[in-house]
Amino acid sequence: MLSYRHAFHAGNPADLLKHALWLFVLRDAAATEKPLYVLDTHAGAGGYDLGSAAAQKTGEFHSGIERLLAAPDPLPDLLAPYVEEVRKANPEGGLARYPGSPLLALSALRAEDRLDLVELHPTDHRLLAERLARRPAGGPQVRVEREDGLSWLVARMPPPERRAAVLIDPSYEVKSDYEQVARALARAWRRMGTGCFLLWYPVIERARSEAFLAGLRQAGLRRLWRIELCTAPDAPGRGMTGSGVVVVNPPPALPAAAAAALPWLARALGATGPCSAGPMV
């Protein structure tokens, strides 16, 4: 299915969690001298106009990035670099543009690094390719592909660099997506057990989320850290109440940074649902 467009959801609370973690991981990985391979399996359009009809129709950014920008300093270490990049995307002040995961990756990577951006939706792929064609010279080697991101993930592991950071951010439009995502991640991890993989998931039905995560453990994946932020209590029939990110092989500084930032972020967003950060055992 190709009905999902992230423009309707850009800058919502799920984006805050996912993108702050993504940027933290990339900055940590780029702090060493060795080249890094980075893959965004569901890259979307790259960046988003929050004044567009799509963003205004849902207004989800009002309960997400808008609240975060209005929160008082000091920001937690996990969130400060992310907020800095959002402000850079709006040099005139205010909040008109939102940088998606590809633009955040570009901000963190170096000339010796390599970035693959994969997006299957034809419109978003075109917008992504056009946006990247206008980027300034320098920076990492970038490839934009219109392919199935999960297939690309398995096929590209291990990369020649032998170091990898991967963001897996599917839409979960149909229930079978959960099984396909878990299977692809397990296969990629078996090919490269040292890679850092970030897997985003929605919390819609608690039982489904827990079964999905249990499947990752049963697949044999190790060193799993789970960070979850729910803006509303678990309840059936209410749509998405929150989301989480599973990080495979988190950098050493991430667990403490996530644990410290999560309560602060929940308060800033007025979250009333369960929020947690810890190892998956």
C-alpha positions as CSV (number, residue, x, y, z in Angstrom):
1,M,0.0,0.0,0.0
2,L,1.2,3.5,-0.8
3,S,-1.4,5.8,0.7
4,Y,0.7,7.0,3.6
5,R,2.2,10.5,3.4
6,H,4.3,11.7,6.3
7,A,3.5,15.3,5.4
8,F,0.3,14.9,7.4
9,H,2.2,13.9,10.6
10,A,5.5,15.9,10.4
11,G,6.6,17.3,13.7
12,N,4.2,15.3,15.8
13,P,5.2,13.7,19.2
14,A,6.3,10.5,17.5
15,D,8.7,12.5,15.3
16,L,10.2,14.2,18.3
17,L,11.2,11.0,19.9
18,K,12.4,9.3,16.7
19,H,14.3,12.2,15.3
20,A,16.0,13.2,18.5
21,L,17.3,9.6,18.9
22,W,18.3,9.4,15.3
23,L,20.4,12.6,15.4
24,F,22.0,11.5,18.8
25,V,23.1,8.2,17.3
26,L,24.5,9.8,14.1
27,R,26.4,12.5,16.0
28,D,27.9,9.8,18.3
29,A,28.9,7.6,15.3
30,A,30.4,10.5,13.4
31,A,32.6,11.4,16.4
32,T,35.1,8.6,15.4
33,E,37.4,8.9,12.4
34,K,36.2,5.8,10.6
35,P,33.7,6.2,7.7
36,L,30.1,5.4,8.4
37,Y,27.3,3.9,6.2
38,V,23.8,5.3,7.0
39,L,20.6,4.0,5.7
40,D,17.1,5.6,6.0
41,T,14.7,2.9,4.8
42,H,11.6,5.0,4.6
43,A,13.0,8.5,4.0
44,G,9.8,10.4,3.1
45,A,10.1,13.7,1.4
46,G,13.1,14.8,3.4
47,G,11.6,18.0,4.9
48,Y,8.2,19.5,5.3
49,D,6.3,22.7,5.0
50,L,4.2,23.1,8.1
51,G,2.0,25.7,6.3
52,S,1.0,23.1,3.7
53,A,-2.5,21.9,3.4
54,A,-1.4,18.4,4.5
55,A,0.3,19.6,7.7
56,Q,-2.5,22.1,8.5
57,K,-5.2,19.5,7.9
58,T,-4.1,17.4,10.9
59,G,-2.2,20.1,12.9
60,E,-0.2,17.4,14.6
61,F,2.9,19.6,14.9
62,H,1.0,21.8,17.3
63,S,1.1,19.1,20.0
64,G,4.7,18.1,19.1
65,I,7.5,20.3,17.9
66,E,5.6,23.5,18.6
67,R,5.3,22.6,22.2
68,L,8.9,21.6,22.4
69,L,10.2,24.8,21.0
70,A,8.1,26.7,23.6
71,A,9.6,24.7,26.5
72,P,12.0,26.5,28.8
73,D,15.8,25.9,28.7
74,P,17.9,24.1,29.6
75,L,17.0,21.2,27.3
76,P,18.1,17.6,28.0
77,D,21.2,16.5,26.2
78,L,19.1,14.1,24.0
79,L,16.9,16.9,22.7
80,A,19.2,20.0,22.5
81,P,20.9,19.1,19.2
82,Y,17.6,18.2,17.6
83,V,16.0,21.4,18.6
84,E,19.0,23.3,17.3
85,E,18.5,21.7,13.8
86,V,14.8,22.6,13.8
87,R,15.7,26.2,14.6
88,K,18.3,26.2,11.8
89,A,15.6,25.1,9.4
90,N,13.7,28.2,10.4
91,P,16.4,31.0,10.3
92,E,13.8,33.7,10.2
93,G,12.3,32.5,13.5
94,G,9.0,30.9,14.1
95,L,8.1,27.4,12.8
96,A,7.4,27.1,9.1
97,R,9.6,24.1,8.1
98,Y,10.4,20.8,9.7
99,P,13.5,18.8,8.8
100,G,12.8,15.1,8.4
101,S,15.3,12.3,9.0
102,P,17.3,12.8,5.8
103,L,18.0,16.4,6.5
104,L,19.0,15.6,10.1
105,A,21.3,12.9,8.8
106,L,22.9,15.4,6.4
107,S,23.6,17.8,9.3
108,A,25.5,15.1,11.2
109,L,27.5,13.3,8.6
110,R,30.9,14.0,7.0
111,A,32.4,13.8,3.5
112,E,33.8,10.4,4.2
113,D,30.4,9.0,5.2
114,R,27.8,7.5,2.9
115,L,24.0,8.0,3.1
116,D,21.4,5.9,1.3
117,L,17.8,7.4,1.3
118,V,15.1,5.0,0.2
119,E,11.5,5.9,-0.4
120,L,8.9,3.9,-2.4
121,H,6.1,6.4,-2.6
122,P,6.4,8.1,-6.1
123,T,5.5,11.6,-5.0
124,D,7.7,11.6,-1.9
125,H,10.6,10.1,-3.8
126,R,10.4,12.8,-6.3
127,L,10.2,15.5,-3.7
128,L,13.2,13.9,-1.8
129,A,15.3,13.7,-5.0
130,E,14.6,17.3,-5.9
131,R,15.4,18.5,-2.4
132,L,18.7,16.6,-2.2
133,A,19.6,17.9,-5.7
134,R,19.5,21.5,-4.3
135,R,21.7,20.7,-1.3
136,P,25.0,22.6,-0.9
137,A,28.2,21.0,-2.2
138,G,30.2,18.9,0.2
139,G,29.0,16.6,2.9
140,P,28.5,12.9,2.7
141,Q,28.0,10.8,-0.5
142,V,24.2,10.6,-1.0
143,R,22.1,8.2,-3.0
144,V,18.3,8.5,-3.4
145,E,16.5,5.4,-4.5
146,R,12.9,4.5,-5.2
147,E,12.9,1.0,-3.8
148,D,11.4,-1.2,-1.1
149,G,13.3,-0.1,2.0
150,L,13.2,-3.4,3.8
151,S,14.6,-5.3,0.9
152,W,17.3,-2.6,0.5
153,L,18.2,-3.0,4.2
154,V,18.9,-6.7,4.0
155,A,20.7,-6.5,0.7
156,R,23.1,-3.7,1.9
157,M,24.3,-5.5,5.1
158,P,27.2,-5.5,5.8
159,P,28.4,-2.4,4.0
160,P,32.0,-2.0,3.0
161,E,32.5,0.5,5.8
162,R,31.8,-2.2,8.4
163,R,30.1,0.5,10.4
164,A,26.4,1.2,10.0
165,A,23.5,3.3,11.4
166,V,20.0,2.4,10.1
167,L,16.6,4.1,10.6
168,I,13.6,1.8,10.0
169,D,10.5,3.9,10.0
170,P,7.6,2.2,8.1
171,S,4.0,3.3,8.1
172,Y,2.6,0.0,9.4
173,E,-0.4,0.6,7.1
174,V,-1.4,-3.1,7.3
175,K,-1.0,-5.6,10.1
176,S,1.4,-7.8,8.0
177,D,3.9,-4.9,8.0
178,Y,4.8,-5.8,11.6
179,E,5.9,-9.3,10.6
180,Q,7.7,-8.1,7.5
181,V,9.6,-5.4,9.5
182,A,10.7,-7.9,12.2
183,R,11.8,-10.4,9.6
184,A,13.9,-7.9,7.7
185,L,15.5,-6.5,10.8
186,A,16.4,-10.0,12.0
187,R,18.0,-10.8,8.7
188,A,19.9,-7.6,8.5
189,W,21.2,-8.1,12.1
190,R,22.3,-11.6,11.4
191,R,24.4,-10.2,8.5
192,M,25.8,-7.4,10.6
193,G,25.4,-7.9,14.3
194,T,27.4,-4.8,15.2
195,G,25.2,-2.3,13.3
196,C,23.1,0.3,15.2
197,F,19.5,-0.2,14.1
198,L,16.7,2.2,15.1
199,L,13.2,0.7,14.6
200,W,10.2,3.0,15.1
201,Y,6.8,1.4,16.0
202,P,3.4,2.9,16.8
203,V,1.3,2.1,19.9
204,I,-2.2,1.5,18.7
205,E,-3.2,-1.7,20.4
206,R,-1.0,-2.6,23.4
207,A,-1.2,-6.3,22.8
208,R,-0.1,-5.9,19.2
209,S,2.9,-3.8,20.2
210,E,4.0,-6.2,22.9
211,A,3.7,-9.2,20.6
212,F,5.7,-7.4,17.9
213,L,8.5,-6.6,20.4
214,A,8.4,-10.1,21.8
215,G,9.0,-11.4,18.2
216,L,12.2,-9.4,18.0
217,R,13.5,-11.0,21.2
218,Q,12.5,-14.4,20.0
219,A,14.4,-13.8,16.7
220,G,17.6,-13.7,18.8
221,L,18.4,-10.0,18.6
222,R,20.5,-8.8,21.5
223,R,21.4,-5.5,23.1
224,L,18.0,-4.0,22.6
225,W,17.0,-0.8,24.2
226,R,13.4,0.4,24.2
227,I,12.3,4.0,24.5
228,E,8.5,4.7,24.5
229,L,6.5,7.9,24.7
230,C,2.7,7.7,24.9
231,T,0.7,11.0,24.9
232,A,-2.5,9.2,25.9
233,P,-3.3,6.2,28.0
234,D,-3.6,2.8,26.4
235,A,-7.1,2.3,25.1
236,P,-8.8,0.3,22.3
237,G,-10.4,2.1,19.3
238,R,-8.6,5.5,19.8
239,G,-6.0,5.3,17.1
240,M,-2.3,5.8,17.9
241,T,-1.8,6.7,21.6
242,G,2.0,6.8,21.4
243,S,5.1,5.3,19.8
244,G,8.4,3.8,20.6
245,V,11.8,3.2,19.2
246,V,13.8,0.0,19.7
247,V,17.6,0.7,19.3
248,V,19.7,-2.4,18.6
249,N,23.3,-1.9,19.8
250,P,22.8,1.6,21.2
251,P,25.9,3.8,21.7
252,P,27.1,3.8,25.3
253,A,25.8,7.3,26.1
254,L,22.3,6.8,24.7
255,P,20.5,4.8,27.5
256,A,21.3,7.4,30.1
257,A,20.5,10.3,27.8
258,A,17.2,8.8,26.9
259,A,16.3,7.9,30.4
260,A,17.0,11.5,31.6
261,A,15.2,13.2,28.7
262,L,12.0,11.1,28.6
263,P,10.3,12.5,31.8
264,W,11.2,16.0,30.8
265,L,9.8,15.5,27.3
266,A,6.6,13.9,28.6
267,R,6.0,17.0,30.8
268,A,6.7,19.4,28.0
269,L,4.2,17.6,25.7
270,G,1.6,17.1,28.4
271,A,1.7,13.3,27.9
272,T,-0.6,11.3,30.0
273,G,0.2,7.8,28.8
274,P,3.0,5.4,29.8
275,C,6.5,6.5,29.1
276,S,9.6,4.2,29.7
277,A,13.2,3.7,28.7
278,G,15.1,0.6,29.4
279,P,16.6,-2.7,28.1
280,M,14.4,-5.3,26.5
281,V,14.9,-8.5,28.5
